[in-house]
Amino acid sequence: MQIINLRKIERNPAERGGKIKAVFDIDFGHILVRGCKLIEGSNGLWAAMPSRTYLDKGQKKWESVVQIKDTKIMDVLTHGAREIYEKGDKEGERQEINK
C-alpha cells in the first residue's frame, strides 16, 4: 500500500477552522482511494477516509464514502501520512507504507 500525491492545505491564518492539513490518495494495488484527509484533532494529526456531508434534522454530519474497519491499517495510514506531512516531501512522490 502506498500513500501518493499528499498535498498540504495552505490557509490564511485569519481563516477560521482549518482542521484539514493535507489531502492524499492511497494506492492499494488494484484499488485507488482518492480524497483522503489528514486532520488536526485534539490528539494530533489523524487520517480520514473520503466523506460526504448530509443534513440530519438540520445538523450537518459526515459519512465515510470508504471505510477501513481494521484499526491497525488506519493507524499505519495515519502514521505514514503524518510522517510525509512533517518531512515536507515533494508533491506527487509515492511513499510505501507497510502494515
C-alpha positions in Angstrom: 0.0 0.0 0.0 1.3 3.5 -0.9 0.4 7.0 0.0 0.6 9.1 -3.1 0.0 12.8 -4.0 0.0 14.2 -0.5 -0.8 17.9 -0.9 -0.6 20.3 2.1 -3.5 22.7 2.5 -2.3 26.2 3.0 -4.7 28.5 4.7 -4.7 32.2 5.5 -4.0 32.4 9.3 -7.1 34.7 9.6 -9.4 32.0 8.3 -11.4 30.1 10.9 -11.3 26.4 11.1 -8.6 24.9 9.0 -8.5 21.5 10.6 -7.7 19.7 7.3 -3.9 19.9 6.9 -3.4 17.8 3.8 -5.2 15.6 1.3 -3.8 12.5 -0.2 -4.6 9.3 -2.2 -3.9 5.7 -1.2 -2.9 3.0 -3.7 -3.8 -0.5 -2.5 -2.6 -2.1 -5.7 -5.8 -2.8 -7.6 -7.8 -0.1 -5.7 -7.0 3.6 -5.6 -8.7 5.7 -2.9 -8.7 9.4 -3.7 -9.5 12.3 -1.4 -8.2 11.0 2.0 -7.5 13.8 4.5 -5.0 14.4 7.3 -6.9 16.3 10.0 -5.7 18.2 13.1 -7.6 16.8 16.1 -7.4 17.2 19.8 -4.9 14.3 20.0 -2.8 15.3 17.0 -3.0 14.5 13.3 -5.1 11.6 12.1 -6.1 10.2 8.7 -9.7 10.2 7.5 -11.2 8.5 4.5 -13.1 10.4 1.9 -16.5 11.5 3.1 -19.7 13.3 2.1 -21.8 15.7 4.1 -25.5 15.5 4.7 -28.1 17.2 6.9 -29.8 15.3 9.7 -32.6 17.3 11.4 -30.9 20.5 10.2 -27.5 19.4 11.6 -24.5 18.9 9.3 -23.0 15.4 9.5 -20.3 13.5 7.7 -20.5 9.9 6.3 -17.4 8.0 5.1 -17.5 7.0 1.4 -14.8 4.4 2.1 -14.5 2.7 5.4 -11.5 0.7 6.6 -12.6 -1.4 9.5 -9.1 -2.6 10.5 -7.8 -0.1 13.1 -4.3 -1.4 12.6 -4.4 -0.4 8.9 -5.8 3.0 9.8 -3.0 3.5 12.4 -0.4 2.7 9.7 -2.1 5.2 7.3 -2.2 7.9 9.9 1.5 7.3 10.8 2.6 7.3 7.2 0.6 10.4 6.2 1.8 12.2 9.3 5.4 11.3 8.5 5.2 12.6 4.9 3.4 15.7 6.0 6.0 16.5 8.7 9.0 15.7 6.4 7.6 18.0 3.7 8.2 15.6 0.8 7.6 16.9 -2.6 4.1 16.6 -4.1 3.5 13.6 -6.3 6.0 11.4 -4.5 5.0 7.9 -3.5 5.6 6.6 0.0 5.5 2.9 0.6 3.9 2.1 3.9 3.8 -1.4 5.5 1.1 -2.9 7.5 
